[in-house]
Amino acid sequence: MGFIAPSRVRIPSSPLRSRGVSVHSPIRPAGCGGPDVYNLGVSSPLPLSRTQIEKLGKRLVAGDRPDPDDLLLLNELQLAYREVLATTVERVAAVVPYKPTSRVKTQSTTLDKLRLNGGSWLSSIQDLGGMRLVGSFDRNGQDAVVGAIVDVFADADRAPKVVDRRERPSSGYRAVHVVVFPERVPIEVQVRTALQHEWADLFEKLADFVGRGIRYGEPPEPFWRSIDDVVAAYPSVSGVDVQAEARRLWDVVEASRRTLVGFADTAATLIDRYELLHAKAPLVAQEHRKGVNESVAALRDAINRQVDLQSTIGIRPSSDG
């Protein structure tokens, strides 16, 4: 059953741009804000100014280990986000018939992203606090939910920003993100269809085992860092070229990891094409739903098999954030 927008919200049949909403096709990895995501004023509920947040981010990644005092400041910032997020969730839940889930990034994940994107990224982050809405709606219903959220926060000092990752996906990931600015604090709301959400969960599981970088278009991580690691992993055997045999095993597993990432991307494209067709001709699209379900099930099975294979030969999951 699709989402029916409140009567005060007019949802056009054309794309989101027809609402007069700022719609952005992302050119950065998921979770990265732009250079001027928010401008904190004296009324901000955050404990630090934008400049102070930027300096904090740079200090956190300047050395081998963050200073304990800086970690305390980061914790205070996260607590402030959590309070703003709680009231934002209540406002969203009041206008959509789906229960939002929410989270503030952990310190570990935040530090990992700071190392990846640079310390100054902390001042432009738009998903330190975020929530997610997943529903049984189709693509049209997804646009309706986005429109309802935009209307709720239209009176804020800064208008909501819609990032449509269906138009320009990030490593196969598709959804619509709405960045709202209650009390001038950016909060990201992810709006996903059930199929988009299922795919995203599977891809996260795959990233845990082949390398978190695949979420940003990077290839799977080699599970042996050098040929020395290969040699050290196997005892010497008389009459056997251990290095060559280990390399053959390495090549097979590496090929399977790359193939699986490609399979995931193909499945994401299939889901997107199905949802586009369903938005225009639902009865026609429904004839293809079984094939889509089988593709998703095959992806899940292939990921589980990869996990079993890696566990059998002693490959640990990725430790990246």
FIVOSE-605259 format. One line per field, with one value per residue: residue number from 1; residue in one letter; x, y, z of N, C-alpha, C, CB in turn. Coordinates in steps of 0.2 Angstrom, whole numbers. Glycine has a CB too. Layout:
<recs>
num: [NUM;...]
residu: [A;...]
neast: [X;...]
nnorth: [Y;...]
nup: [Z;...]
caeast: [X;...]
canorth: [Y;...]
caup: [Z;...]
ceast: [X;...]
cnorth: [Y;...]
cup: [Z;...]
cbeast: [X;...]
cbnorth: [Y;...]
cbup: [Z;...]
</recs>
This chain:
<recs>
num: [1;2;3;4;5;6;7;8;9;10;11;12;13;14;15;16;17;18;19;20;21;22;23;24;25;26;27;28;29;30;31;32;33;34;35;36;37;38;39;40;41;42;43;44;45;46;47;48;49;50;51;52;53;54;55;56;57;58;59;60;61;62;63;64;65;66;67;68;69;70;71;72;73;74;75;76;77;78;79;80;81;82;83;84;85;86;87;88;89;90;91;92;93;94;95;96;97;98;99;100;101;102;103;104;105;106;107;108;109;110;111;112;113;114;115;116;117;118;119;120;121;122;123;124;125;126;127;128;129;130;131;132;133;134;135;136;137;138;139;140;141;142;143;144;145;146;147;148;149;150;151;152;153;154;155;156;157;158;159;160;161;162;163;164;165;166;167;168;169;170;171;172;173;174;175;176;177;178;179;180;181;182;183;184;185;186;187;188;189;190;191;192;193;194;195;196;197;198;199;200;201;202;203;204;205;206;207;208;209;210;211;212;213;214;215;216;217;218;219;220;221;222;223;224;225;226;227;228;229;230;231;232;233;234;235;236;237;238;239;240;241;242;243;244;245;246;247;248;249;250;251;252;253;254;255;256;257;258;259;260;261;262;263;264;265;266;267;268;269;270;271;272;273;274;275;276;277;278;279;280;281;282;283;284;285;286;287;288;289;290;291;292;293;294;295;296;297;298;299;300;301;302;303;304;305;306;307;308;309;310;311;312;313;314;315;316;317;318;319;320;321]
residu: [M;G;F;I;A;P;S;R;V;R;I;P;S;S;P;L;R;S;R;G;V;S;V;H;S;P;I;R;P;A;G;C;G;G;P;D;V;Y;N;L;G;V;S;S;P;L;P;L;S;R;T;Q;I;E;K;L;G;K;R;L;V;A;G;D;R;P;D;P;D;D;L;L;L;L;N;E;L;Q;L;A;Y;R;E;V;L;A;T;T;V;E;R;V;A;A;V;V;P;Y;K;P;T;S;R;V;K;T;Q;S;T;T;L;D;K;L;R;L;N;G;G;S;W;L;S;S;I;Q;D;L;G;G;M;R;L;V;G;S;F;D;R;N;G;Q;D;A;V;V;G;A;I;V;D;V;F;A;D;A;D;R;A;P;K;V;V;D;R;R;E;R;P;S;S;G;Y;R;A;V;H;V;V;V;F;P;E;R;V;P;I;E;V;Q;V;R;T;A;L;Q;H;E;W;A;D;L;F;E;K;L;A;D;F;V;G;R;G;I;R;Y;G;E;P;P;E;P;F;W;R;S;I;D;D;V;V;A;A;Y;P;S;V;S;G;V;D;V;Q;A;E;A;R;R;L;W;D;V;V;E;A;S;R;R;T;L;V;G;F;A;D;T;A;A;T;L;I;D;R;Y;E;L;L;H;A;K;A;P;L;V;A;Q;E;H;R;K;G;V;N;E;S;V;A;A;L;R;D;A;I;N;R;Q;V;D;L;Q;S;T;I;G;I;R;P;S;S;D;G]
neast: [4;3;10;0;-1;-2;-17;-13;-2;4;8;16;15;26;45;54;60;50;43;49;60;76;86;98;111;121;139;148;155;144;137;145;146;144;154;148;138;130;127;131;123;121;110;112;110;121;137;148;156;155;168;176;172;177;191;192;190;201;211;208;212;225;236;243;235;219;218;212;204;199;191;182;176;171;161;152;147;141;131;123;119;111;100;94;91;81;70;67;64;52;44;44;39;26;20;21;16;25;37;51;68;83;99;115;131;143;158;169;165;164;177;184;178;183;196;196;190;196;201;193;181;172;166;157;149;134;127;130;120;106;91;81;69;59;48;33;30;30;40;33;26;37;42;32;33;45;41;32;40;49;40;37;48;50;49;60;76;85;81;75;86;86;93;94;98;94;95;108;117;127;140;130;121;105;93;82;88;85;90;88;86;83;84;95;104;111;102;101;89;85;76;69;64;57;64;76;81;83;93;103;107;112;123;130;134;141;152;158;165;173;179;177;179;172;160;162;166;178;190;188;197;213;216;228;242;254;266;275;266;258;267;271;259;258;265;282;283;289;294;284;279;275;273;268;256;249;247;239;227;224;221;210;200;201;196;183;178;178;169;157;155;152;140;132;130;124;112;107;104;94;84;81;77;65;58;56;48;37;32;26;19;11;5;10;24;23;22;36;41;44;56;64;64;70;83;88;87;97;108;109;112;124;132;132;138;151;155;156;166;177;178;182;195;201;200;198;185;183;191;189;180]
nnorth: [-6;11;27;40;56;70;81;94;94;95;84;83;74;74;74;77;90;99;103;115;112;111;100;89;80;69;71;67;54;44;52;63;80;96;111;121;117;121;135;140;149;161;155;142;125;118;114;120;132;134;136;131;118;113;115;106;94;93;92;79;70;73;67;51;46;52;66;64;75;81;70;70;83;79;70;78;85;75;72;83;83;72;76;86;77;69;77;80;67;65;75;71;58;62;65;55;38;29;21;30;26;30;37;43;45;34;37;30;27;40;45;37;41;54;52;47;58;69;81;93;90;88;99;101;91;82;71;67;66;56;49;36;31;18;10;2;9;14;21;33;35;36;48;56;54;61;74;77;78;88;99;99;105;117;129;132;141;138;131;114;102;91;76;66;51;41;46;48;36;30;19;9;11;17;29;42;56;68;82;91;106;109;121;126;115;102;88;72;63;48;41;26;14;-3;-12;-5;-4;-17;-21;-12;-16;-29;-25;-18;-29;-36;-27;-28;-39;-39;-27;-11;0;-2;4;16;15;9;-4;-22;-26;-33;-48;-53;-44;-44;-53;-59;-61;-71;-82;-83;-88;-101;-117;-124;-136;-151;-152;-144;-129;-117;-104;-101;-110;-104;-91;-95;-98;-86;-78;-84;-82;-68;-65;-70;-61;-48;-51;-53;-40;-34;-41;-37;-23;-25;-31;-20;-11;-18;-18;-4;-2;-9;-3;10;6;1;13;19;9;-1;-13;-20;-20;-28;-41;-44;-45;-57;-61;-51;-53;-65;-62;-54;-63;-72;-64;-63;-76;-78;-69;-75;-87;-82;-77;-89;-95;-87;-88;-101;-102;-94;-79;-64;-52;-36;-22;-9;7]
nup: [0;-5;1;6;4;16;16;14;8;-8;-20;-35;-51;-58;-58;-42;-44;-49;-38;-34;-25;-20;-28;-28;-38;-32;-30;-22;-11;-1;13;14;16;8;5;13;22;33;43;58;71;84;91;90;95;96;105;100;89;71;66;77;77;65;67;78;71;63;72;78;69;67;74;79;89;95;105;122;128;116;111;121;118;106;109;117;106;99;108;108;95;96;104;96;85;91;93;79;74;80;73;60;61;64;52;42;39;43;53;59;60;69;72;79;73;78;88;83;70;65;67;58;46;46;44;31;24;28;41;41;37;47;50;40;39;35;40;53;63;59;51;46;34;29;18;11;0;-18;-31;-34;-22;-13;-18;-13;1;3;-1;9;20;17;17;30;36;29;35;41;45;35;19;16;9;-5;-10;-23;-25;-34;-46;-48;-43;-29;-30;-34;-24;-20;-16;-8;-1;12;18;32;42;56;69;63;62;53;48;42;32;27;14;9;-3;0;-7;-11;2;6;-3;0;13;10;3;12;21;12;10;23;22;10;10;15;6;-6;-5;-10;-23;-24;-27;-21;-6;-6;2;6;9;3;-6;3;14;8;7;20;25;23;26;22;9;4;-13;-18;-25;-15;-15;-28;-28;-18;-24;-35;-28;-22;-33;-38;-27;-26;-39;-37;-28;-34;-45;-37;-32;-44;-48;-37;-41;-53;-49;-42;-52;-59;-49;-49;-62;-62;-52;-58;-69;-63;-57;-68;-75;-66;-66;-77;-73;-62;-67;-68;-55;-49;-55;-51;-37;-36;-41;-31;-20;-25;-25;-11;-7;-14;-7;5;3;-1;11;19;11;13;27;28;23;31;30;37;41;34;43;42;44]
caeast: [0;7;9;-5;2;-7;-20;-10;5;3;13;15;17;33;50;54;61;44;41;53;64;83;87;105;113;127;145;153;153;138;138;150;143;147;159;145;132;126;130;129;123;121;105;113;110;127;141;154;154;158;176;178;171;182;197;192;190;208;215;206;216;232;241;242;229;216;218;206;200;196;186;176;172;167;156;147;144;136;125;119;115;106;94;90;88;75;64;66;61;45;41;44;34;19;17;21;14;31;41;58;74;88;106;120;137;148;165;173;164;166;184;186;176;187;203;195;188;200;198;189;175;168;162;152;145;127;124;132;114;102;86;79;62;58;41;31;28;33;44;29;25;44;42;27;36;50;38;29;46;51;35;37;54;50;49;67;80;87;76;78;90;85;98;91;103;91;97;115;118;134;142;124;116;100;88;82;90;83;94;84;90;80;88;101;108;109;100;99;83;85;70;71;59;59;69;82;84;86;99;108;109;116;129;134;136;147;158;161;170;178;182;172;180;168;154;165;169;185;190;189;204;217;216;235;244;260;268;278;261;256;272;271;253;258;272;285;281;294;292;278;280;270;271;264;250;245;245;233;221;223;218;203;196;200;191;176;176;176;163;152;153;148;134;128;129;119;105;104;101;88;79;80;73;59;54;54;42;31;29;22;14;12;2;16;30;21;24;43;43;47;63;68;65;75;89;90;89;103;114;110;115;131;136;133;144;158;157;158;172;182;179;185;202;204;200;194;181;187;191;188;174]
canorth: [0;17;32;45;62;74;85;100;93;94;80;82;68;75;73;82;97;102;106;120;110;111;93;88;74;69;69;65;48;44;54;69;86;101;115;126;114;124;141;140;156;161;151;135;121;114;117;123;136;130;136;127;111;112;114;99;88;93;89;72;66;75;62;44;45;58;69;63;81;82;65;73;88;76;67;83;87;70;72;89;81;67;80;89;72;66;81;79;61;66;79;67;53;65;67;50;32;24;23;31;24;35;36;47;41;33;40;26;28;47;46;34;46;60;50;46;64;75;83;99;87;88;106;101;84;82;65;65;64;55;45;32;29;12;8;-2;13;13;27;39;35;38;56;59;55;66;80;78;79;95;103;100;109;122;136;133;146;135;126;107;100;84;73;61;46;37;49;47;32;29;12;5;13;22;31;49;59;74;86;96;110;111;124;127;109;97;81;68;58;43;38;20;8;-9;-16;-1;-5;-24;-21;-8;-20;-34;-22;-17;-36;-38;-23;-30;-45;-38;-21;-5;5;-4;9;22;14;6;-12;-26;-26;-39;-51;-54;-38;-44;-60;-62;-63;-77;-87;-84;-91;-108;-120;-126;-143;-153;-153;-140;-122;-115;-97;-102;-112;-99;-86;-97;-98;-79;-76;-87;-79;-61;-64;-71;-55;-43;-53;-52;-33;-33;-44;-32;-17;-27;-32;-13;-8;-21;-15;3;-2;-12;3;15;4;1;20;21;4;-6;-20;-23;-21;-34;-47;-45;-44;-63;-61;-46;-56;-71;-59;-52;-69;-75;-60;-64;-83;-78;-66;-79;-92;-79;-77;-95;-97;-83;-91;-108;-101;-89;-72;-60;-47;-29;-19;-2;9]
caup: [0;-5;5;4;7;19;11;13;4;-15;-23;-42;-54;-61;-53;-36;-45;-50;-31;-32;-20;-22;-29;-30;-39;-28;-33;-17;-7;3;19;13;15;4;9;17;23;38;46;65;74;92;93;88;101;97;110;97;82;65;66;82;75;60;71;82;66;61;78;79;64;66;76;79;93;97;112;126;128;110;111;125;114;100;113;118;100;97;113;106;89;98;106;90;81;94;91;72;72;82;68;54;62;64;45;38;42;44;59;57;64;70;75;79;71;84;88;79;63;64;66;51;40;46;41;24;20;30;47;40;35;53;50;34;39;36;42;60;65;54;52;40;33;24;17;6;-6;-24;-32;-33;-15;-11;-19;-8;8;3;-1;16;25;15;19;38;38;25;38;45;43;29;16;15;2;-7;-14;-26;-27;-39;-52;-48;-37;-27;-30;-34;-19;-22;-11;-8;5;13;23;35;46;62;73;59;63;47;50;36;32;21;12;4;-4;3;-11;-10;8;6;-7;4;19;8;1;18;23;7;11;29;20;5;10;16;1;-11;-5;-13;-29;-24;-28;-15;-3;-6;8;7;7;-1;-7;9;18;5;9;27;27;21;28;17;8;-1;-20;-20;-25;-10;-17;-34;-27;-14;-28;-38;-23;-21;-39;-38;-22;-28;-45;-35;-24;-39;-48;-33;-32;-51;-47;-33;-45;-58;-45;-40;-58;-60;-45;-51;-68;-60;-49;-63;-73;-58;-56;-74;-77;-60;-68;-81;-68;-57;-70;-67;-48;-47;-57;-46;-30;-37;-42;-24;-17;-28;-22;-4;-7;-16;-2;11;1;-1;18;21;8;17;34;28;22;36;29;42;38;34;49;41;46]
ceast: [4;6;5;-3;-4;-10;-17;-4;3;9;12;17;24;38;50;56;55;41;44;58;71;85;94;107;120;134;151;151;147;140;143;146;147;151;155;138;127;131;127;129;123;116;106;113;117;132;147;152;157;165;179;177;176;189;198;193;198;212;214;210;223;237;239;235;226;217;212;202;196;190;180;172;168;161;150;144;139;130;120;115;109;99;90;87;82;69;62;63;53;41;40;38;27;16;17;19;19;35;49;63;79;94;110;127;141;154;169;172;165;173;187;184;181;194;202;194;192;197;193;182;170;163;156;148;138;123;127;126;109;96;84;72;62;51;39;28;32;37;40;28;32;44;37;29;41;47;35;35;48;46;35;43;55;51;55;71;83;83;79;81;88;90;96;96;100;94;104;117;126;136;135;119;111;95;87;84;88;87;90;88;86;85;95;106;106;107;98;94;84;79;71;65;61;64;76;85;87;93;105;111;113;123;133;137;142;153;161;166;174;181;177;173;175;162;156;168;176;185;190;196;207;218;223;238;250;262;271;272;258;261;272;264;253;265;275;284;286;291;286;280;274;268;266;257;246;243;239;226;219;219;211;198;195;195;184;173;174;170;157;150;150;141;129;126;123;112;102;101;95;82;76;75;66;55;52;48;36;28;25;17;14;10;7;22;29;23;32;45;46;54;67;69;70;82;92;91;95;109;115;114;122;135;137;138;151;160;159;165;178;184;183;193;205;205;196;190;185;186;190;181;170]
cnorth: [6;22;37;51;66;79;92;100;91;90;79;75;68;74;79;89;102;105;113;119;110;103;93;81;74;67;67;58;49;47;61;75;91;106;120;123;117;130;142;147;155;157;144;131;117;118;121;127;131;130;131;119;109;111;108;94;87;90;82;68;68;71;55;42;52;60;67;69;82;76;67;78;84;73;72;85;82;70;78;87;76;70;83;83;69;70;81;73;62;70;75;62;55;65;61;43;27;26;24;28;29;33;42;43;40;36;36;27;36;48;43;38;52;58;50;53;70;78;89;96;88;94;106;95;85;76;62;63;62;50;41;30;23;10;4;2;11;20;33;40;38;46;59;59;60;73;82;81;87;100;105;105;115;129;137;138;144;130;119;106;93;82;66;56;40;39;48;43;32;22;8;7;18;23;39;51;66;77;92;100;113;115;125;121;104;90;78;63;54;40;32;16;2;-13;-12;-3;-12;-24;-17;-12;-26;-31;-21;-24;-37;-34;-25;-36;-44;-31;-15;0;4;1;15;21;11;-1;-15;-25;-32;-42;-53;-48;-38;-52;-63;-64;-70;-83;-88;-88;-99;-111;-123;-134;-145;-154;-149;-133;-118;-108;-97;-104;-108;-93;-88;-97;-91;-77;-78;-83;-71;-60;-65;-64;-49;-45;-52;-45;-31;-35;-39;-26;-19;-28;-25;-10;-11;-19;-8;3;-4;-6;8;13;3;7;22;16;-2;-13;-24;-25;-27;-41;-49;-45;-51;-63;-56;-49;-62;-68;-57;-58;-72;-71;-62;-71;-82;-74;-71;-85;-89;-78;-83;-97;-93;-86;-97;-107;-96;-82;-69;-55;-41;-26;-11;0;12]
cup: [0;0;2;8;11;14;10;9;-3;-18;-31;-45;-57;-56;-47;-38;-47;-44;-30;-27;-23;-22;-32;-32;-36;-32;-28;-14;-3;10;20;12;10;8;13;19;28;41;53;67;81;95;92;95;101;101;106;90;77;64;71;80;69;63;75;77;64;66;79;75;63;69;76;83;95;104;116;127;122;109;115;122;109;103;114;112;98;102;110;100;91;100;101;86;84;92;84;70;74;76;62;55;63;57;40;42;42;50;58;62;64;73;74;77;77;83;83;71;61;63;59;45;40;43;33;20;22;36;46;39;41;53;44;34;39;38;49;64;59;56;45;40;27;24;11;0;-12;-25;-31;-25;-11;-12;-14;-1;8;3;6;21;23;17;27;40;33;28;42;42;36;26;16;9;1;-12;-17;-29;-32;-46;-53;-42;-35;-26;-30;-29;-21;-17;-12;-1;6;19;26;40;52;67;70;60;57;50;43;37;26;20;7;3;-1;-1;-11;-3;9;2;-3;10;16;6;7;21;18;9;18;27;14;5;10;10;-5;-11;-8;-20;-30;-25;-21;-13;-4;1;10;5;3;-2;-1;14;15;7;16;30;26;23;22;16;2;-8;-22;-20;-21;-13;-23;-33;-23;-19;-32;-34;-23;-27;-40;-33;-24;-34;-42;-31;-29;-43;-44;-32;-39;-51;-43;-37;-50;-55;-43;-46;-60;-56;-47;-57;-67;-57;-53;-67;-69;-57;-62;-75;-72;-62;-72;-77;-64;-60;-69;-60;-46;-49;-53;-39;-31;-38;-35;-20;-19;-25;-15;-3;-9;-11;4;9;1;7;21;18;12;24;34;27;26;35;33;38;38;41;48;43;41]
cbeast: [-5;7;16;-12;5;-4;-27;-8;9;1;13;19;12;33;57;59;66;39;42;49;62;88;82;110;114;127;148;153;159;134;141;155;141;142;163;144;133;124;129;133;116;121;98;119;104;130;144;159;158;155;178;175;163;183;199;185;186;210;213;199;212;233;243;247;231;208;220;208;204;201;189;179;177;171;158;151;150;140;128;123;120;109;96;95;93;76;65;73;64;45;45;50;36;19;20;28;8;35;41;59;77;85;109;121;141;149;168;172;156;163;188;182;169;188;205;189;181;201;203;191;176;172;166;156;148;124;124;135;110;106;80;83;57;63;37;25;29;29;47;22;23;50;41;20;39;54;32;26;52;51;28;38;60;44;43;71;86;94;75;72;97;78;105;86;106;83;96;119;116;135;146;126;120;96;90;75;98;75;101;77;93;77;89;105;107;114;94;106;76;91;65;76;58;53;67;80;78;81;99;105;103;113;128;130;131;145;155;156;165;174;187;173;187;165;153;170;169;189;195;187;203;224;211;238;246;266;273;281;255;256;279;271;247;257;271;293;274;298;291;272;280;273;277;267;251;250;251;234;223;230;222;202;199;207;193;175;182;182;163;153;160;152;134;132;135;121;107;110;106;89;82;86;76;60;58;60;44;34;35;27;16;8;-5;17;31;14;22;47;37;43;63;64;58;73;89;84;83;103;112;103;111;131;132;126;142;157;151;153;172;181;172;182;203;211;198;199;174;184;197;189;175]
cbnorth: [0;20;35;43;67;78;86;104;88;100;73;88;66;82;73;79;97;98;101;126;104;114;90;90;73;63;76;70;45;38;49;68;90;105;119;132;107;120;147;136;159;168;154;134;116;113;112;117;143;133;143;128;110;118;120;99;89;100;93;71;66;82;64;40;41;58;76;60;87;81;58;75;93;71;63;89;88;63;73;95;77;62;85;93;66;66;88;80;55;70;86;64;50;71;73;49;30;24;17;39;17;42;30;52;45;25;40;18;27;52;43;27;48;62;44;42;65;81;86;104;80;87;112;102;80;84;59;71;69;52;48;26;35;6;15;-6;20;12;26;37;29;35;57;55;48;65;80;72;74;95;101;93;105;122;136;126;148;133;129;102;101;84;72;63;42;37;56;54;25;33;11;-2;16;19;30;51;59;75;88;93;116;105;121;133;106;97;81;65;62;38;43;16;7;-14;-16;6;-4;-29;-17;-2;-24;-37;-16;-14;-41;-37;-16;-33;-51;-39;-19;-2;4;-11;10;26;20;8;-14;-33;-24;-38;-57;-61;-34;-41;-61;-56;-58;-77;-84;-78;-88;-110;-126;-126;-143;-160;-160;-141;-119;-114;-93;-106;-119;-96;-84;-104;-101;-75;-78;-94;-79;-58;-70;-77;-53;-43;-61;-55;-29;-36;-51;-30;-15;-33;-36;-9;-9;-29;-15;7;-7;-18;5;16;-3;-2;25;22;2;-3;-20;-18;-15;-34;-47;-39;-43;-69;-58;-39;-59;-75;-53;-48;-74;-75;-53;-65;-87;-74;-60;-83;-94;-72;-74;-101;-95;-76;-92;-112;-100;-92;-71;-57;-46;-25;-20;-1;15]
cbup: [6;-12;7;5;2;25;13;20;7;-19;-20;-45;-59;-65;-56;-32;-51;-53;-26;-30;-17;-18;-34;-24;-47;-22;-37;-11;-4;4;23;8;21;0;4;13;26;44;42;69;71;94;90;84;101;90;114;95;83;58;67;89;72;54;75;85;60;59;84;78;57;70;84;82;99;95;113;133;130;104;113;132;111;97;119;121;94;98;120;105;84;104;111;86;81;102;93;68;77;88;67;52;69;68;42;35;39;37;64;57;62;73;72;85;66;84;95;80;62;69;72;51;41;53;44;23;21;25;51;35;33;59;49;27;45;29;37;63;70;48;55;39;31;26;17;8;-4;-30;-39;-37;-11;-14;-26;-8;10;-4;-6;19;24;7;17;41;38;20;43;44;48;29;9;16;3;-11;-9;-32;-21;-39;-52;-49;-39;-20;-24;-33;-13;-28;-3;-11;6;14;21;38;42;66;80;62;70;42;55;33;33;22;9;8;-12;4;-19;-11;14;3;-14;7;22;2;-4;24;23;0;12;34;19;-2;5;22;-1;-12;3;-8;-33;-17;-33;-16;4;-10;9;4;13;3;-13;13;18;-2;7;31;23;14;33;18;5;2;-21;-15;-33;-3;-19;-39;-23;-9;-33;-41;-17;-20;-45;-37;-15;-30;-50;-30;-20;-44;-50;-26;-31;-56;-44;-27;-49;-62;-39;-37;-64;-59;-38;-52;-74;-56;-43;-68;-76;-51;-55;-79;-84;-54;-72;-87;-64;-55;-77;-71;-44;-50;-64;-45;-28;-44;-46;-21;-18;-36;-23;0;-12;-23;0;12;-7;-4;22;18;1;17;37;22;14;38;21;47;42;28;53;33;51]
</recs>
